Amino acid sequence: MTNANSKDVTFNDILQYEIIKKTYQNIITKLNSRNLKSLKEGLRELLNFVRDIKNNILDKRLRRMIQYQQKLAKRLLLIINIRYVIFFIYKVLVNTLVSRLYESIRTLLEEVSNVIRY
């Protein structure tokens, strides 16, 4: 890329822009997918791409934008990867509470039954 202070756009800049644009369009397509595998693939592709181009960008504003994209993509991957743990904990909690409620109802009915007998 050209110097951030320079207003001269070279042919190389145009080619780099087209490559970046095409890559981002491909990533956006994967991110819009309802398929979780495709979403994760798009996030990984974005992280790899951002990592590769981040050091070549001279403009601080663009660099911050890319770092923000990187941060969001990492968070998304983390949430996607821990969703099974969250779901497992959810199921354990629900099953435990349902069991306790069941036992409580059963105990109450036994007590009511004992009171009625006497």
PDB file as gemmi writes it, atoms N, CA and C in Angstrom:
CRYST1    1.000    1.000    1.000  90.00  90.00  90.00 P 1                      
ATOM      1  N   MET A   1       0.845  -1.177   0.000  1.00  0.00           N  
ATOM      2  CA  MET A   1       0.000   0.000   0.000  1.00  0.00           C  
ATOM      3  C   MET A   1       0.888   1.238   0.000  1.00  0.00           C  
ATOM      4  N   THR A   2       0.339   2.309  -0.465  1.00  0.00           N  
ATOM      5  CA  THR A   2       1.111   3.546  -0.520  1.00  0.00           C  
ATOM      6  C   THR A   2       1.176   4.174   0.848  1.00  0.00           C  
ATOM      7  N   ASN A   3       2.068   5.117   0.967  1.00  0.00           N  
ATOM      8  CA  ASN A   3       2.217   5.860   2.202  1.00  0.00           C  
ATOM      9  C   ASN A   3       0.890   6.531   2.527  1.00  0.00           C  
ATOM     10  N   ALA A   4       0.531   6.576   3.814  1.00  0.00           N  
ATOM     11  CA  ALA A   4      -0.748   7.155   4.225  1.00  0.00           C  
ATOM     12  C   ALA A   4      -0.819   8.636   3.892  1.00  0.00           C  
ATOM     13  N   ASN A   5       0.324   9.313   3.822  1.00  0.00           N  
ATOM     14  CA  ASN A   5       0.339  10.738   3.513  1.00  0.00           C  
ATOM     15  C   ASN A   5       0.259  11.000   2.017  1.00  0.00           C  
ATOM     16  N   SER A   6       0.590  10.014   1.222  1.00  0.00           N  
ATOM     17  CA  SER A   6       0.636  10.182  -0.226  1.00  0.00           C  
ATOM     18  C   SER A   6      -0.760  10.055  -0.820  1.00  0.00           C  
ATOM     19  N   LYS A   7      -1.046  10.880  -1.814  1.00  0.00           N  
ATOM     20  CA  LYS A   7      -2.333  10.823  -2.511  1.00  0.00           C  
ATOM     21  C   LYS A   7      -2.197  10.102  -3.842  1.00  0.00           C  
ATOM     22  N   ASP A   8      -1.002   9.646  -4.186  1.00  0.00           N  
ATOM     23  CA  ASP A   8      -0.765   8.954  -5.442  1.00  0.00           C  
ATOM     24  C   ASP A   8      -1.192   7.497  -5.305  1.00  0.00           C  
ATOM     25  N   VAL A   9      -2.052   7.065  -6.193  1.00  0.00           N  
ATOM     26  CA  VAL A   9      -2.508   5.686  -6.197  1.00  0.00           C  
ATOM     27  C   VAL A   9      -1.816   4.980  -7.348  1.00  0.00           C  
ATOM     28  N   THR A  10      -1.151   3.893  -7.024  1.00  0.00           N  
ATOM     29  CA  THR A  10      -0.425   3.146  -8.042  1.00  0.00           C  
ATOM     30  C   THR A  10      -1.266   1.964  -8.524  1.00  0.00           C  
ATOM     31  N   PHE A  11      -0.823   1.371  -9.616  1.00  0.00           N  
ATOM     32  CA  PHE A  11      -1.479   0.181 -10.147  1.00  0.00           C  
ATOM     33  C   PHE A  11      -1.433  -0.944  -9.116  1.00  0.00           C  
ATOM     34  N   ASN A  12      -0.328  -1.041  -8.401  1.00  0.00           N  
ATOM     35  CA  ASN A  12      -0.171  -2.047  -7.357  1.00  0.00           C  
ATOM     36  C   ASN A  12      -1.221  -1.853  -6.257  1.00  0.00           C  
ATOM     37  N   ASP A  13      -1.501  -0.586  -5.916  1.00  0.00           N  
ATOM     38  CA  ASP A  13      -2.526  -0.295  -4.914  1.00  0.00           C  
ATOM     39  C   ASP A  13      -3.895  -0.782  -5.380  1.00  0.00           C  
ATOM     40  N   ILE A  14      -4.187  -0.566  -6.647  1.00  0.00           N  
ATOM     41  CA  ILE A  14      -5.471  -0.996  -7.202  1.00  0.00           C  
ATOM     42  C   ILE A  14      -5.580  -2.517  -7.167  1.00  0.00           C  
ATOM     43  N   LEU A  15      -4.515  -3.196  -7.534  1.00  0.00           N  
ATOM     44  CA  LEU A  15      -4.513  -4.663  -7.495  1.00  0.00           C  
ATOM     45  C   LEU A  15      -4.694  -5.168  -6.068  1.00  0.00           C  
ATOM     46  N   GLN A  16      -3.982  -4.559  -5.127  1.00  0.00           N  
ATOM     47  CA  GLN A  16      -4.111  -4.963  -3.729  1.00  0.00           C  
ATOM     48  C   GLN A  16      -5.533  -4.727  -3.221  1.00  0.00           C  
ATOM     49  N   TYR A  17      -6.109  -3.585  -3.611  1.00  0.00           N  
ATOM     50  CA  TYR A  17      -7.485  -3.288  -3.208  1.00  0.00           C  
ATOM     51  C   TYR A  17      -8.443  -4.344  -3.751  1.00  0.00           C  
ATOM     52  N   GLU A  18      -8.269  -4.724  -5.009  1.00  0.00           N  
ATOM     53  CA  GLU A  18      -9.148  -5.729  -5.616  1.00  0.00           C  
ATOM     54  C   GLU A  18      -9.010  -7.074  -4.909  1.00  0.00           C  
ATOM     55  N   ILE A  19      -7.793  -7.428  -4.546  1.00  0.00           N  
ATOM     56  CA  ILE A  19      -7.570  -8.685  -3.821  1.00  0.00           C  
ATOM     57  C   ILE A  19      -8.244  -8.631  -2.456  1.00  0.00           C  
ATOM     58  N   ILE A  20      -8.056  -7.519  -1.757  1.00  0.00           N  
ATOM     59  CA  ILE A  20      -8.664  -7.355  -0.433  1.00  0.00           C  
ATOM     60  C   ILE A  20     -10.191  -7.388  -0.544  1.00  0.00           C  
ATOM     61  N   LYS A  21     -10.728  -6.691  -1.522  1.00  0.00           N  
ATOM     62  CA  LYS A  21     -12.178  -6.636  -1.719  1.00  0.00           C  
ATOM     63  C   LYS A  21     -12.742  -8.027  -1.994  1.00  0.00           C  
ATOM     64  N   LYS A  22     -12.093  -8.752  -2.879  1.00  0.00           N  
ATOM     65  CA  LYS A  22     -12.554 -10.096  -3.237  1.00  0.00           C  
ATOM     66  C   LYS A  22     -12.483 -11.034  -2.028  1.00  0.00           C  
ATOM     67  N   THR A  23     -11.412 -10.923  -1.262  1.00  0.00           N  
ATOM     68  CA  THR A  23     -11.257 -11.766  -0.078  1.00  0.00           C  
ATOM     69  C   THR A  23     -12.348 -11.464   0.942  1.00  0.00           C  
ATOM     70  N   TYR A  24     -12.591 -10.186   1.190  1.00  0.00           N  
ATOM     71  CA  TYR A  24     -13.641  -9.809   2.137  1.00  0.00           C  
ATOM     72  C   TYR A  24     -15.027 -10.242   1.649  1.00  0.00           C  
ATOM     73  N   GLN A  25     -15.284 -10.162   0.348  1.00  0.00           N  
ATOM     74  CA  GLN A  25     -16.573 -10.618  -0.184  1.00  0.00           C  
ATOM     75  C   GLN A  25     -16.751 -12.113   0.055  1.00  0.00           C  
ATOM     76  N   ASN A  26     -15.684 -12.869  -0.134  1.00  0.00           N  
ATOM     77  CA  ASN A  26     -15.720 -14.308   0.115  1.00  0.00           C  
ATOM     78  C   ASN A  26     -15.982 -14.584   1.596  1.00  0.00           C  
ATOM     79  N   ILE A  27     -15.317 -13.837   2.460  1.00  0.00           N  
ATOM     80  CA  ILE A  27     -15.492 -14.014   3.904  1.00  0.00           C  
ATOM     81  C   ILE A  27     -16.921 -13.656   4.308  1.00  0.00           C  
ATOM     82  N   ILE A  28     -17.459 -12.566   3.774  1.00  0.00           N  
ATOM     83  CA  ILE A  28     -18.826 -12.143   4.098  1.00  0.00           C  
ATOM     84  C   ILE A  28     -19.830 -13.216   3.697  1.00  0.00           C  
ATOM     85  N   THR A  29     -19.619 -13.839   2.552  1.00  0.00           N  
ATOM     86  CA  THR A  29     -20.501 -14.920   2.114  1.00  0.00           C  
ATOM     87  C   THR A  29     -20.502 -16.049   3.135  1.00  0.00           C  
ATOM     88  N   LYS A  30     -19.331 -16.410   3.625  1.00  0.00           N  
ATOM     89  CA  LYS A  30     -19.239 -17.476   4.623  1.00  0.00           C  
ATOM     90  C   LYS A  30     -19.849 -17.049   5.956  1.00  0.00           C  
ATOM     91  N   LEU A  31     -19.675 -15.790   6.334  1.00  0.00           N  
ATOM     92  CA  LEU A  31     -20.238 -15.309   7.598  1.00  0.00           C  
ATOM     93  C   LEU A  31     -21.764 -15.252   7.552  1.00  0.00           C  
ATOM     94  N   ASN A  32     -22.332 -15.046   6.374  1.00  0.00           N  
ATOM     95  CA  ASN A  32     -23.790 -15.001   6.230  1.00  0.00           C  
ATOM     96  C   ASN A  32     -24.417 -16.384   6.167  1.00  0.00           C  
ATOM     97  N   SER A  33     -23.598 -17.404   6.100  1.00  0.00           N  
ATOM     98  CA  SER A  33     -24.097 -18.766   5.997  1.00  0.00           C  
ATOM     99  C   SER A  33     -24.741 -19.198   7.315  1.00  0.00           C  
ATOM    100  N   ARG A  34     -25.784 -19.996   7.212  1.00  0.00           N  
ATOM    101  CA  ARG A  34     -26.429 -20.571   8.398  1.00  0.00           C  
ATOM    102  C   ARG A  34     -25.678 -21.817   8.866  1.00  0.00           C  
ATOM    103  N   ASN A  35     -24.785 -22.287   8.027  1.00  0.00           N  
ATOM    104  CA  ASN A  35     -24.001 -23.473   8.339  1.00  0.00           C  
ATOM    105  C   ASN A  35     -22.881 -23.085   9.304  1.00  0.00           C  
ATOM    106  N   LEU A  36     -22.851 -23.715  10.460  1.00  0.00           N  
ATOM    107  CA  LEU A  36     -21.869 -23.383  11.486  1.00  0.00           C  
ATOM    108  C   LEU A  36     -20.442 -23.662  11.019  1.00  0.00           C  
ATOM    109  N   LYS A  37     -20.265 -24.731  10.275  1.00  0.00           N  
ATOM    110  CA  LYS A  37     -18.932 -25.064   9.763  1.00  0.00           C  
ATOM    111  C   LYS A  37     -18.434 -23.967   8.822  1.00  0.00           C  
ATOM    112  N   SER A  38     -19.305 -23.486   7.974  1.00  0.00           N  
ATOM    113  CA  SER A  38     -18.944 -22.415   7.044  1.00  0.00           C  
ATOM    114  C   SER A  38     -18.655 -21.117   7.795  1.00  0.00           C  
ATOM    115  N   LEU A  39     -19.424 -20.837   8.836  1.00  0.00           N  
ATOM    116  CA  LEU A  39     -19.191 -19.647   9.655  1.00  0.00           C  
ATOM    117  C   LEU A  39     -17.817 -19.705  10.319  1.00  0.00           C  
ATOM    118  N   LYS A  40     -17.502 -20.850  10.912  1.00  0.00           N  
ATOM    119  CA  LYS A  40     -16.186 -20.998  11.550  1.00  0.00           C  
ATOM    120  C   LYS A  40     -15.066 -20.883  10.520  1.00  0.00           C  
ATOM    121  N   GLU A  41     -15.276 -21.461   9.357  1.00  0.00           N  
ATOM    122  CA  GLU A  41     -14.285 -21.367   8.279  1.00  0.00           C  
ATOM    123  C   GLU A  41     -14.075 -19.909   7.872  1.00  0.00           C  
ATOM    124  N   GLY A  42     -15.170 -19.164   7.757  1.00  0.00           N  
ATOM    125  CA  GLY A  42     -15.079 -17.745   7.416  1.00  0.00           C  
ATOM    126  C   GLY A  42     -14.344 -16.944   8.484  1.00  0.00           C  
ATOM    127  N   LEU A  43     -14.613 -17.244   9.752  1.00  0.00           N  
ATOM    128  CA  LEU A  43     -13.926 -16.547  10.844  1.00  0.00           C  
ATOM    129  C   LEU A  43     -12.429 -16.845  10.839  1.00  0.00           C  
ATOM    130  N   ARG A  44     -12.088 -18.113  10.632  1.00  0.00           N  
ATOM    131  CA  ARG A  44     -10.660 -18.476  10.578  1.00  0.00           C  
ATOM    132  C   ARG A  44      -9.976 -17.817   9.379  1.00  0.00           C  
ATOM    133  N   GLU A  45     -10.674 -17.807   8.254  1.00  0.00           N  
ATOM    134  CA  GLU A  45     -10.124 -17.170   7.057  1.00  0.00           C  
ATOM    135  C   GLU A  45      -9.905 -15.676   7.307  1.00  0.00           C  
ATOM    136  N   LEU A  46     -10.867 -15.035   7.958  1.00  0.00           N  
ATOM    137  CA  LEU A  46     -10.735 -13.615   8.286  1.00  0.00           C  
ATOM    138  C   LEU A  46      -9.542 -13.385   9.208  1.00  0.00           C  
ATOM    139  N   LEU A  47      -9.409 -14.213  10.236  1.00  0.00           N  
ATOM    140  CA  LEU A  47      -8.288 -14.047  11.169  1.00  0.00           C  
ATOM    141  C   LEU A  47      -6.945 -14.234  10.470  1.00  0.00           C  
ATOM    142  N   ASN A  48      -6.851 -15.223   9.611  1.00  0.00           N  
ATOM    143  CA  ASN A  48      -5.600 -15.439   8.873  1.00  0.00           C  
ATOM    144  C   ASN A  48      -5.306 -14.277   7.930  1.00  0.00           C  
ATOM    145  N   PHE A  49      -6.323 -13.814   7.237  1.00  0.00           N  
ATOM    146  CA  PHE A  49      -6.147 -12.713   6.294  1.00  0.00           C  
ATOM    147  C   PHE A  49      -5.741 -11.439   7.018  1.00  0.00           C  
ATOM    148  N   VAL A  50      -6.433 -11.142   8.101  1.00  0.00           N  
ATOM    149  CA  VAL A  50      -6.137  -9.931   8.876  1.00  0.00           C  
ATOM    150  C   VAL A  50      -4.722  -9.992   9.445  1.00  0.00           C  
ATOM    151  N   ARG A  51      -4.348 -11.161   9.922  1.00  0.00           N  
ATOM    152  CA  ARG A  51      -2.996 -11.316  10.471  1.00  0.00           C  
ATOM    153  C   ARG A  51      -1.942 -11.057   9.390  1.00  0.00           C  
ATOM    154  N   ASP A  52      -2.226 -11.510   8.188  1.00  0.00           N  
ATOM    155  CA  ASP A  52      -1.271 -11.335   7.094  1.00  0.00           C  
ATOM    156  C   ASP A  52      -1.150  -9.887   6.629  1.00  0.00           C  
ATOM    157  N   ILE A  53      -2.256  -9.152   6.617  1.00  0.00           N  
ATOM    158  CA  ILE A  53      -2.197  -7.792   6.068  1.00  0.00           C  
ATOM    159  C   ILE A  53      -1.996  -6.708   7.120  1.00  0.00           C  
ATOM    160  N   LYS A  54      -2.197  -7.052   8.381  1.00  0.00           N  
ATOM    161  CA  LYS A  54      -2.168  -6.031   9.434  1.00  0.00           C  
ATOM    162  C   LYS A  54      -0.849  -5.271   9.478  1.00  0.00           C  
ATOM    163  N   ASN A  55       0.237  -5.948   9.315  1.00  0.00           N  
ATOM    164  CA  ASN A  55       1.550  -5.305   9.406  1.00  0.00           C  
ATOM    165  C   ASN A  55       1.890  -4.457   8.184  1.00  0.00           C  
ATOM    166  N   ASN A  56       1.190  -4.653   7.093  1.00  0.00           N  
ATOM    167  CA  ASN A  56       1.464  -3.888   5.875  1.00  0.00           C  
ATOM    168  C   ASN A  56       0.651  -2.605   5.768  1.00  0.00           C  
ATOM    169  N   ILE A  57      -0.257  -2.402   6.700  1.00  0.00           N  
ATOM    170  CA  ILE A  57      -1.113  -1.216   6.637  1.00  0.00           C  
ATOM    171  C   ILE A  57      -0.468  -0.093   7.431  1.00  0.00           C  
ATOM    172  N   LEU A  58      -0.285   1.035   6.766  1.00  0.00           N  
ATOM    173  CA  LEU A  58       0.373   2.180   7.395  1.00  0.00           C  
ATOM    174  C   LEU A  58      -0.614   3.120   8.071  1.00  0.00           C  
ATOM    175  N   ASP A  59      -1.827   3.192   7.566  1.00  0.00           N  
ATOM    176  CA  ASP A  59      -2.824   4.102   8.115  1.00  0.00           C  
ATOM    177  C   ASP A  59      -3.322   3.573   9.464  1.00  0.00           C  
ATOM    178  N   LYS A  60      -3.205   4.389  10.506  1.00  0.00           N  
ATOM    179  CA  LYS A  60      -3.564   3.952  11.858  1.00  0.00           C  
ATOM    180  C   LYS A  60      -5.060   3.672  11.994  1.00  0.00           C  
ATOM    181  N   ARG A  61      -5.868   4.451  11.314  1.00  0.00           N  
ATOM    182  CA  ARG A  61      -7.315   4.254  11.382  1.00  0.00           C  
ATOM    183  C   ARG A  61      -7.698   2.893  10.793  1.00  0.00           C  
ATOM    184  N   LEU A  62      -7.123   2.565   9.652  1.00  0.00           N  
ATOM    185  CA  LEU A  62      -7.390   1.262   9.034  1.00  0.00           C  
ATOM    186  C   LEU A  62      -6.860   0.122   9.896  1.00  0.00           C  
ATOM    187  N   ARG A  63      -5.710   0.341  10.495  1.00  0.00           N  
ATOM    188  CA  ARG A  63      -5.131  -0.687  11.362  1.00  0.00           C  
ATOM    189  C   ARG A  63      -6.043  -0.945  12.566  1.00  0.00           C  
ATOM    190  N   ARG A  64      -6.590   0.128  13.162  1.00  0.00           N  
ATOM    191  CA  ARG A  64      -7.508  -0.035  14.297  1.00  0.00           C  
ATOM    192  C   ARG A  64      -8.770  -0.786  13.870  1.00  0.00           C  
ATOM    193  N   MET A  65      -9.255  -0.474  12.687  1.00  0.00           N  
ATOM    194  CA  MET A  65     -10.445  -1.167  12.182  1.00  0.00           C  
ATOM    195  C   MET A  65     -10.176  -2.659  12.011  1.00  0.00           C  
ATOM    196  N   ILE A  66      -9.018  -2.973  11.498  1.00  0.00           N  
ATOM    197  CA  ILE A  66      -8.655  -4.375  11.302  1.00  0.00           C  
ATOM    198  C   ILE A  66      -8.456  -5.071  12.643  1.00  0.00           C  
ATOM    199  N   GLN A  67      -7.848  -4.393  13.595  1.00  0.00           N  
ATOM    200  CA  GLN A  67      -7.682  -4.973  14.927  1.00  0.00           C  
ATOM    201  C   GLN A  67      -9.039  -5.229  15.582  1.00  0.00           C  
ATOM    202  N   TYR A  68      -9.978  -4.321  15.355  1.00  0.00           N  
ATOM    203  CA  TYR A  68     -11.331  -4.502  15.888  1.00  0.00           C  
ATOM    204  C   TYR A  68     -12.002  -5.722  15.248  1.00  0.00           C  
ATOM    205  N   GLN A  69     -11.831  -5.885  13.937  1.00  0.00           N  
ATOM    206  CA  GLN A  69     -12.372  -7.062  13.253  1.00  0.00           C  
ATOM    207  C   GLN A  69     -11.766  -8.334  13.833  1.00  0.00           C  
ATOM    208  N   GLN A  70     -10.472  -8.288  14.067  1.00  0.00           N  
ATOM    209  CA  GLN A  70      -9.771  -9.438  14.622  1.00  0.00           C  
ATOM    210  C   GLN A  70     -10.318  -9.775  16.013  1.00  0.00           C  
ATOM    211  N   LYS A  71     -10.533  -8.767  16.825  1.00  0.00           N  
ATOM    212  CA  LYS A  71     -11.058  -8.960  18.177  1.00  0.00           C  
ATOM    213  C   LYS A  71     -12.454  -9.586  18.135  1.00  0.00           C  
ATOM    214  N   LEU A  72     -13.320  -9.062  17.269  1.00  0.00           N  
ATOM    215  CA  LEU A  72     -14.675  -9.606  17.151  1.00  0.00           C  
ATOM    216  C   LEU A  72     -14.665 -11.047  16.648  1.00  0.00           C  
ATOM    217  N   ALA A  73     -13.832 -11.328  15.666  1.00  0.00           N  
ATOM    218  CA  ALA A  73     -13.758 -12.686  15.113  1.00  0.00           C  
ATOM    219  C   ALA A  73     -13.270 -13.676  16.167  1.00  0.00           C  
ATOM    220  N   LYS A  74     -12.297 -13.270  16.967  1.00  0.00           N  
ATOM    221  CA  LYS A  74     -11.804 -14.149  18.035  1.00  0.00           C  
ATOM    222  C   LYS A  74     -12.890 -14.418  19.072  1.00  0.00           C  
ATOM    223  N   ARG A  75     -13.647 -13.389  19.423  1.00  0.00           N  
ATOM    224  CA  ARG A  75     -14.741 -13.568  20.384  1.00  0.00           C  
ATOM    225  C   ARG A  75     -15.799 -14.517  19.836  1.00  0.00           C  
ATOM    226  N   LEU A  76     -16.147 -14.335  18.576  1.00  0.00           N  
ATOM    227  CA  LEU A  76     -17.139 -15.219  17.960  1.00  0.00           C  
ATOM    228  C   LEU A  76     -16.673 -16.671  17.960  1.00  0.00           C  
ATOM    229  N   LEU A  77     -15.427 -16.891  17.589  1.00  0.00           N  
ATOM    230  CA  LEU A  77     -14.898 -18.259  17.595  1.00  0.00           C  
ATOM    231  C   LEU A  77     -14.912 -18.847  18.997  1.00  0.00           C  
ATOM    232  N   LEU A  78     -14.561 -18.052  19.987  1.00  0.00           N  
ATOM    233  CA  LEU A  78     -14.571 -18.530  21.369  1.00  0.00           C  
ATOM    234  C   LEU A  78     -15.979 -18.940  21.780  1.00  0.00           C  
ATOM    235  N   ILE A  79     -16.952 -18.099  21.490  1.00  0.00           N  
ATOM    236  CA  ILE A  79     -18.333 -18.407  21.864  1.00  0.00           C  
ATOM    237  C   ILE A  79     -18.828 -19.650  21.135  1.00  0.00           C  
ATOM    238  N   ILE A  80     -18.508 -19.751  19.863  1.00  0.00           N  
ATOM    239  CA  ILE A  80     -18.921 -20.932  19.097  1.00  0.00           C  
ATOM    240  C   ILE A  80     -18.270 -22.181  19.675  1.00  0.00           C  
ATOM    241  N   ASN A  81     -17.001 -22.088  20.040  1.00  0.00           N  
ATOM    242  CA  ASN A  81     -16.297 -23.260  20.545  1.00  0.00           C  
ATOM    243  C   ASN A  81     -16.735 -23.662  21.950  1.00  0.00           C  
ATOM    244  N   ILE A  82     -17.210 -22.715  22.760  1.00  0.00           N  
ATOM    245  CA  ILE A  82     -17.623 -23.089  24.118  1.00  0.00           C  
ATOM    246  C   ILE A  82     -19.129 -23.314  24.225  1.00  0.00           C  
ATOM    247  N   ARG A  83     -19.843 -23.217  23.131  1.00  0.00           N  
ATOM    248  CA  ARG A  83     -21.292 -23.391  23.190  1.00  0.00           C  
ATOM    249  C   ARG A  83     -21.663 -24.775  23.698  1.00  0.00           C  
ATOM    250  N   TYR A  84     -20.870 -25.789  23.403  1.00  0.00           N  
ATOM    251  CA  TYR A  84     -21.161 -27.129  23.889  1.00  0.00           C  
ATOM    252  C   TYR A  84     -21.025 -27.185  25.405  1.00  0.00           C  
ATOM    253  N   VAL A  85     -20.025 -26.522  25.936  1.00  0.00           N  
ATOM    254  CA  VAL A  85     -19.842 -26.482  27.388  1.00  0.00           C  
ATOM    255  C   VAL A  85     -21.029 -25.771  28.028  1.00  0.00           C  
ATOM    256  N   ILE A  86     -21.415 -24.643  27.445  1.00  0.00           N  
ATOM    257  CA  ILE A  86     -22.560 -23.894  27.962  1.00  0.00           C  
ATOM    258  C   ILE A  86     -23.827 -24.751  27.890  1.00  0.00           C  
ATOM    259  N   PHE A  87     -24.030 -25.423  26.780  1.00  0.00           N  
ATOM    260  CA  PHE A  87     -25.212 -26.267  26.619  1.00  0.00           C  
ATOM    261  C   PHE A  87     -25.190 -27.425  27.606  1.00  0.00           C  
ATOM    262  N   PHE A  88     -24.023 -28.029  27.836  1.00  0.00           N  
ATOM    263  CA  PHE A  88     -23.895 -29.128  28.793  1.00  0.00           C  
ATOM    264  C   PHE A  88     -24.245 -28.648  30.196  1.00  0.00           C  
ATOM    265  N   ILE A  89     -23.708 -27.502  30.594  1.00  0.00           N  
ATOM    266  CA  ILE A  89     -24.005 -26.949  31.920  1.00  0.00           C  
ATOM    267  C   ILE A  89     -25.498 -26.654  32.037  1.00  0.00           C  
ATOM    268  N   TYR A  90     -26.071 -26.100  30.987  1.00  0.00           N  
ATOM    269  CA  TYR A  90     -27.507 -25.815  30.961  1.00  0.00           C  
ATOM    270  C   TYR A  90     -28.311 -27.096  31.186  1.00  0.00           C  
ATOM    271  N   LYS A  91     -27.977 -28.149  30.453  1.00  0.00           N  
ATOM    272  CA  LYS A  91     -28.711 -29.408  30.581  1.00  0.00           C  
ATOM    273  C   LYS A  91     -28.572 -29.990  31.976  1.00  0.00           C  
ATOM    274  N   VAL A  92     -27.364 -29.940  32.542  1.00  0.00           N  
ATOM    275  CA  VAL A  92     -27.149 -30.465  33.889  1.00  0.00           C  
ATOM    276  C   VAL A  92     -27.984 -29.682  34.897  1.00  0.00           C  
ATOM    277  N   LEU A  93     -27.965 -28.353  34.787  1.00  0.00           N  
ATOM    278  CA  LEU A  93     -28.743 -27.527  35.714  1.00  0.00           C  
ATOM    279  C   LEU A  93     -30.238 -27.798  35.586  1.00  0.00           C  
ATOM    280  N   VAL A  94     -30.731 -27.863  34.372  1.00  0.00           N  
ATOM    281  CA  VAL A  94     -32.161 -28.120  34.163  1.00  0.00           C  
ATOM    282  C   VAL A  94     -32.537 -29.497  34.696  1.00  0.00           C  
ATOM    283  N   ASN A  95     -31.752 -30.508  34.399  1.00  0.00           N  
ATOM    284  CA  ASN A  95     -32.053 -31.859  34.880  1.00  0.00           C  
ATOM    285  C   ASN A  95     -32.022 -31.929  36.402  1.00  0.00           C  
ATOM    286  N   THR A  96     -31.051 -31.264  37.009  1.00  0.00           N  
ATOM    287  CA  THR A  96     -30.948 -31.249  38.467  1.00  0.00           C  
ATOM    288  C   THR A  96     -32.162 -30.566  39.086  1.00  0.00           C  
ATOM    289  N   LEU A  97     -32.535 -29.420  38.542  1.00  0.00           N  
ATOM    290  CA  LEU A  97     -33.688 -28.696  39.085  1.00  0.00           C  
ATOM    291  C   LEU A  97     -34.995 -29.455  38.871  1.00  0.00           C  
ATOM    292  N   VAL A  98     -35.149 -30.092  37.735  1.00  0.00           N  
ATOM    293  CA  VAL A  98     -36.349 -30.894  37.482  1.00  0.00           C  
ATOM    294  C   VAL A  98     -36.402 -32.063  38.460  1.00  0.00           C  
ATOM    295  N   SER A  99     -35.282 -32.709  38.708  1.00  0.00           N  
ATOM    296  CA  SER A  99     -35.239 -33.821  39.663  1.00  0.00           C  
ATOM    297  C   SER A  99     -35.601 -33.348  41.066  1.00  0.00           C  
ATOM    298  N   ARG A 100     -35.054 -32.222  41.467  1.00  0.00           N  
ATOM    299  CA  ARG A 100     -35.370 -31.680  42.794  1.00  0.00           C  
ATOM    300  C   ARG A 100     -36.850 -31.320  42.901  1.00  0.00           C  
ATOM    301  N   LEU A 101     -37.393 -30.717  41.865  1.00  0.00           N  
ATOM    302  CA  LEU A 101     -38.806 -30.361  41.859  1.00  0.00           C  
ATOM    303  C   LEU A 101     -39.671 -31.615  41.916  1.00  0.00           C  
ATOM    304  N   TYR A 102     -39.299 -32.618  41.167  1.00  0.00           N  
ATOM    305  CA  TYR A 102     -40.019 -33.886  41.172  1.00  0.00           C  
ATOM    306  C   TYR A 102     -40.015 -34.488  42.574  1.00  0.00           C  
ATOM    307  N   GLU A 103     -38.857 -34.535  43.202  1.00  0.00           N  
ATOM    308  CA  GLU A 103     -38.742 -35.074  44.562  1.00  0.00           C  
ATOM    309  C   GLU A 103     -39.551 -34.248  45.554  1.00  0.00           C  
ATOM    310  N   SER A 104     -39.525 -32.940  45.388  1.00  0.00           N  
ATOM    311  CA  SER A 104     -40.283 -32.060  46.276  1.00  0.00           C  
ATOM    312  C   SER A 104     -41.784 -32.304  46.140  1.00  0.00           C  
ATOM    313  N   ILE A 105     -42.257 -32.453  44.922  1.00  0.00           N  
ATOM    314  CA  ILE A 105     -43.678 -32.729  44.689  1.00  0.00           C  
ATOM    315  C   ILE A 105     -44.050 -34.087  45.267  1.00  0.00           C  
ATOM    316  N   ARG A 106     -43.206 -35.059  45.038  1.00  0.00           N  
ATOM    317  CA  ARG A 106     -43.457 -36.413  45.554  1.00  0.00           C  
ATOM    318  C   ARG A 106     -43.509 -36.405  47.076  1.00  0.00           C  
ATOM    319  N   THR A 107     -42.581 -35.696  47.701  1.00  0.00           N  
ATOM    320  CA  THR A 107     -42.543 -35.593  49.158  1.00  0.00           C  
ATOM    321  C   THR A 107     -43.794 -34.892  49.683  1.00  0.00           C  
ATOM    322  N   LEU A 108     -44.192 -33.812  49.025  1.00  0.00           N  
ATOM    323  CA  LEU A 108     -45.395 -33.088  49.430  1.00  0.00           C  
ATOM    324  C   LEU A 108     -46.624 -33.984  49.348  1.00  0.00           C  
ATOM    325  N   LEU A 109     -46.744 -34.726  48.254  1.00  0.00           N  
ATOM    326  CA  LEU A 109     -47.891 -35.617  48.100  1.00  0.00           C  
ATOM    327  C   LEU A 109     -47.895 -36.710  49.164  1.00  0.00           C  
ATOM    328  N   GLU A 110     -46.743 -37.222  49.517  1.00  0.00           N  
ATOM    329  CA  GLU A 110     -46.656 -38.225  50.583  1.00  0.00           C  
ATOM    330  C   GLU A 110     -47.086 -37.632  51.919  1.00  0.00           C  
ATOM    331  N   GLU A 111     -46.647 -36.408  52.198  1.00  0.00           N  
ATOM    332  CA  GLU A 111     -47.016 -35.748  53.449  1.00  0.00           C  
ATOM    333  C   GLU A 111     -48.518 -35.486  53.499  1.00  0.00           C  
ATOM    334  N   VAL A 112     -49.066 -35.001  52.396  1.00  0.00           N  
ATOM    335  CA  VAL A 112     -50.514 -34.756  52.343  1.00  0.00           C  
ATOM    336  C   VAL A 112     -51.266 -36.065  52.519  1.00  0.00           C  
ATOM    337  N   SER A 113     -50.786 -37.118  51.905  1.00  0.00           N  
ATOM    338  CA  SER A 113     -51.408 -38.429  52.032  1.00  0.00           C  
ATOM    339  C   SER A 113     -51.367 -38.899  53.478  1.00  0.00           C  
ATOM    340  N   ASN A 114     -50.255 -38.695  54.160  1.00  0.00           N  
ATOM    341  CA  ASN A 114     -50.124 -39.098  55.564  1.00  0.00           C  
ATOM    342  C   ASN A 114     -51.064 -38.286  56.455  1.00  0.00           C  
ATOM    343  N   VAL A 115     -51.204 -37.001  56.176  1.00  0.00           N  
ATOM    344  CA  VAL A 115     -52.077 -36.143  56.977  1.00  0.00           C  
ATOM    345  C   VAL A 115     -53.535 -36.559  56.792  1.00  0.00           C  
ATOM    346  N   ILE A 116     -53.917 -36.901  55.592  1.00  0.00           N  
ATOM    347  CA  ILE A 116     -55.302 -37.282  55.303  1.00  0.00           C  
ATOM    348  C   ILE A 116     -55.639 -38.616  55.956  1.00  0.00           C  
ATOM    349  N   ARG A 117     -54.707 -39.524  56.044  1.00  0.00           N  
ATOM    350  CA  ARG A 117     -54.931 -40.842  56.647  1.00  0.00           C  
ATOM    351  C   ARG A 117     -55.231 -40.712  58.135  1.00  0.00           C  
ATOM    352  N   TYR A 118     -54.637 -39.760  58.784  1.00  0.00           N  
ATOM    353  CA  TYR A 118     -54.785 -39.649  60.238  1.00  0.00           C  
ATOM    354  C   TYR A 118     -55.882 -38.776  60.606  1.00  0.00           C  
TER     355      TYR A 118                                                      
END                                                                             
